[in-house]
Amino acid sequence: MSFSSLGLSAPLLKAIEEQSYTKPYPIQEEAIPAILKGHDMLGIAKTGSGKTAGFVLPILERFQRKKTTNDRNVKALILVPTRELAVQVNEVFQTFGAHLPRRVKSLAVYGGVSINPQMMALQGAEVVVATPGRLLDLVSSNALHLWEVEVLVLDEADKMLELGFAEEMNQIFEMLPKNRQSILFSATLGDAIQGIRENLLRNPIKIEIAEEPQNLDLIKQVAYWIEPERKGPLLRYLIRERKMTQVLVFVSSTRTADNLVVKLRKNGIPAEAIHGDKSQGARTETLRKFKAGQLAVMVATDLISRGIDIQLLPFVINYELPRSPKDYIHRIGRTGRAEAEGEAISLICPDDEHHFKIIQKKMGKRVEMIETEDLSLNGY
């Protein structure tokens, strides 16, 4: 199946071609025609399955048939759990809308930055991609109105519930018109999602894309056995000796991330941290520099890693192991993408040994363990 068979117009097909997409993902094949026809929809698909384009493209297509407005009445509302995802989804709207004869203004709004510029920019915005808390702030300030919303999208609804947005989401639902199209995406279908589905969707089309096991064959995995006091020097040794110019380092806490960056910088290694305690502006700039190859080391926590999608990333280092095997696979899956090889390195202290064995067992793959007792780390 091709994108041209899904009911999309020539300007959108041109934008798709410019992004080097050759054929639609399974979620796109089913979602795009259903959304174009105005159906409510429940999509169960993991992050990275192509669902963003699956709702962006039909929304842009449908809005071509509408008159341009210059008020504060939002026509399409996309709710997302994190600032990074809000920015990312808005970028997809702008990328695919580049050649449309009728411009569709979209805007990402989120907390952690000044609200005033967002309030001013909302004039004429037909599509708003928002985190729930900031959206409610803007509504209470009369910066935008929800009574003309025609399309509601909940993206990563399960993640929003995990982060405690249920009450805010219910407040937003109460403000929306009853006569609208509602689209819900989630990686899982738990009881909480089932409750939202029953209250939000009307005779929805259900699309469930089975999660394929992540292909780890392109990722070379290796682990280094190290005493805790030698872990920092080993990290710096690996970065320098392997001449790593782009490496994503995972840690378990914001405090560790900040401390690690201080040590790396003291030793002449350009590094920046990205985590929930950083301002949105700082996070956006750090990610931009890292993606552009202007920053050698980015130290990240698991929560922030959900918004990180970097093609051709050569190295991932687990400075600290994640709590679950699933998070381990998610971490190392940041490398070895787009058919390019990558390397995932884990630093294993004695206290990590049992947990790392469980990770390997769940993964179904044994990781080579390298002893470092005789490795001289003087000067690192």
LINWOGI-V799791 format. One record per helix or strand of 2 or more residues. SS is the DSSP state (helix for helix, strand for strand). FROM is the first residue (numbers start at 1). LEN is the number of residues. If there is no record, write none. Layout:
<<SS/FROM/LEN> <SS/FROM/LEN>>
This chain:
<<helix/3/4> <helix/10/9> <helix/26/11> <strand/41/4> <helix/51/13> <strand/76/4> <helix/83/14> <strand/106/4> <helix/115/7> <strand/127/4> <helix/132/9> <strand/151/4> <helix/157/6> <helix/166/10> <strand/181/6> <helix/191/10> <strand/205/4> <strand/219/7> <helix/228/14> <strand/247/4> <helix/254/13> <strand/271/4> <helix/280/12> <strand/297/4> <helix/302/4> <strand/315/4> <helix/325/8> <strand/342/7> <helix/350/14> <strand/368/4>>
